[in-house]
Amino acid sequence: MRMNAGYLRLCGISRKIGNFELRNISLGVERGEYFVILGPSGAGKTLLLETIAGLQRVDEGETWIGEINITHWPPEKRQFGFVYQDCALFPHLNVKDNIAFGLKVRRLYSRIVQKELDDIVDLLGISHLLERYPATLSGGEKQRVALARALVMKPRVLLLDEPLSALDVPMREALRDELKRLHRLTGMLMIHVTHDFTEAMLLADRAAVIVDGALAQVGYPDEIFNRPQSRAVAEFVGTQNVFQSKVINQNGKKFVQFGKSQLAVETDLEGTVNFSFRPEDVVLSSSRHPVNCLRGVVDFIARQGLFTRVVVEVEGVGVVALLASNNGSMYALNPGTPVFCVIPPEVINVFPDK
Ligand SMILES: Nc1ncnc2c1ncn2[C@@H]1O[C@H](COP(=O)(O)OP(=O)(O)OP(=O)(O)O)[C@@H](O)[C@H]1O
């Protein structure tokens, strides 16, 4: 079994449930990190979070916190906070009693604890809601209460399962900023599950992508976004331009074959590989450039608000470019317009063909 560095460590965790299986997950998360678990719907993100919380038993593998093996500890002994997408507040209790519920269960409700409760309520700016009942709260207010309820217990780790996905866009953005602020102020280790890559980019110190029950990539959000290491991750982060090819060595310089053309790349890999580049990194030009320039014809244009997606057919293959809709050159493009796609070597991500 592989052991990892980190404060919270998952070592070779496997869990079969119905037809689905979490497979050999090894992961180390540091104290104070904001760690995001990303992945498409049904990838096993919630199951993984529930396994970390101790709500799901494991079939194989171990969970450690510091030097302690907590694999068989029940959830309450782990002292992890859990915030669900739908908040799961008690409908018959007002906000104050919802927040204090866990403290009362632990028989901790005293004047000292009242001070902590007041601090959390202030931190989340919800003092005006204390007498209200969950049914009268907006989605964002409910989620703030759910966060307060988890934080007042001073958890070792705060687990957040899609905490923003039930909210409308302005509320989602406000609460996303709030999470960032809470993390900065508390320094708590937070593990946040989402399928929204933008959320991950804005919140995460590091992230893991899970695909089909297995870890596909762990790293800084920037790395995952710009340097996906598998086709599945490239597709999940919206790379759109992903091709299989082979590396060609010429006088010490490396190229990948694209149809009859060759594109200069920066890579240590050899042989059969995949390469990808983001649509935002494709430059469309009416004139030929000396390096990494593919001649094509505009096939399709779709305006998507601030951005416009242009598909250029190059040697029978679609290359996708994303341009700012107010980009002057946009107005000269129509289906059938000849155009050059320029893809600088440094934006081409070459990864193994697995
Ligand atoms: N109790 C269960 N019994 C059988 N299958 C289950 C059970 N719980 C989850 N699954 C299955 O396990 C898989 C992973 O579920 P999970 O909820 O972890 O996915 P997810 O990545 O969180 O997806 P989403 O983003 O849609 O919430 C799914 O195919 C789901 O149907």
The ligand as a Tripos MOL2 file, in Angstrom:
@<TRIPOS>MOLECULE
LIG
   31    33     1     0     0
SMALL
NO_CHARGES

@<TRIPOS>ATOM
      1 N1        -26.1860    3.6830   -1.9950 N.pl3     1 LIG1
      2 C1        -25.8320    3.4530   -3.2620 C.ar      1 LIG1
      3 N2        -26.1680    2.2840   -3.8740 N.ar      1 LIG1
      4 C2        -25.8080    2.0340   -5.1570 C.ar      1 LIG1
      5 N3        -25.0940    2.8920   -5.9170 N.ar      1 LIG1
      6 C3        -24.7450    4.0660   -5.3590 C.ar      1 LIG1
      7 C4        -25.0880    4.4130   -4.0160 C.ar      1 LIG1
      8 N4        -24.5820    5.6320   -3.7440 N.ar      1 LIG1
      9 C5        -23.9630    6.0490   -4.8830 C.ar      1 LIG1
     10 N5        -24.0600    5.1140   -5.8420 N.ar      1 LIG1
     11 C6        -23.5230    5.1940   -7.2110 C.3       1 LIG1
     12 O1        -22.1540    5.4860   -7.1280 O.3       1 LIG1
     13 C7        -21.7740    6.3550   -8.1890 C.3       1 LIG1
     14 C8        -21.0520    7.5630   -7.6350 C.3       1 LIG1
     15 O2        -21.9860    8.3520   -6.9050 O.3       1 LIG1
     16 P1        -21.5770    9.7510   -6.2730 P.3       1 LIG1
     17 O3        -22.8000   10.3380   -5.6590 O.co2     1 LIG1
     18 O4        -20.3960    9.5870   -5.3850 O.co2     1 LIG1
     19 O5        -21.1530   10.5760   -7.5830 O.3       1 LIG1
     20 P2        -20.7690   12.1170   -7.6990 P.3       1 LIG1
     21 O6        -19.4570   12.1770   -8.4070 O.co2     1 LIG1
     22 O7        -20.8560   12.7700   -6.3600 O.co2     1 LIG1
     23 O8        -21.9130   12.6270   -8.6720 O.3       1 LIG1
     24 P3        -22.7670   14.0090   -8.6730 P.3       1 LIG1
     25 O9        -21.8010   15.0910   -9.0820 O.co2     1 LIG1
     26 O10       -23.7990   13.7440   -9.7050 O.co2     1 LIG1
     27 O11       -23.3040   14.1910   -7.2830 O.co2     1 LIG1
     28 C9        -23.0320    6.7030   -8.9470 C.3       1 LIG1
     29 O12       -23.0950    5.8980  -10.0980 O.3       1 LIG1
     30 C10       -24.1340    6.3510   -7.9770 C.3       1 LIG1
     31 O13       -25.3040    5.9510   -8.6660 O.3       1 LIG1
@<TRIPOS>BOND
     1     1     2 1
     2     2     3 ar
     3     2     7 ar
     4     3     4 ar
     5     4     5 ar
     6     5     6 ar
     7     6     7 ar
     8     6    10 ar
     9     7     8 ar
    10     8     9 ar
    11     9    10 ar
    12    10    11 1
    13    11    12 1
    14    11    30 1
    15    12    13 1
    16    13    14 1
    17    13    28 1
    18    14    15 1
    19    15    16 1
    20    16    17 2
    21    16    18 1
    22    16    19 1
    23    19    20 1
    24    20    21 2
    25    20    22 1
    26    20    23 1
    27    23    24 1
    28    24    25 2
    29    24    26 1
    30    24    27 1
    31    28    29 1
    32    28    30 1
    33    30    31 1
@<TRIPOS>SUBSTRUCTURE
     1 LIG1         1 GROUP 0 **** ****
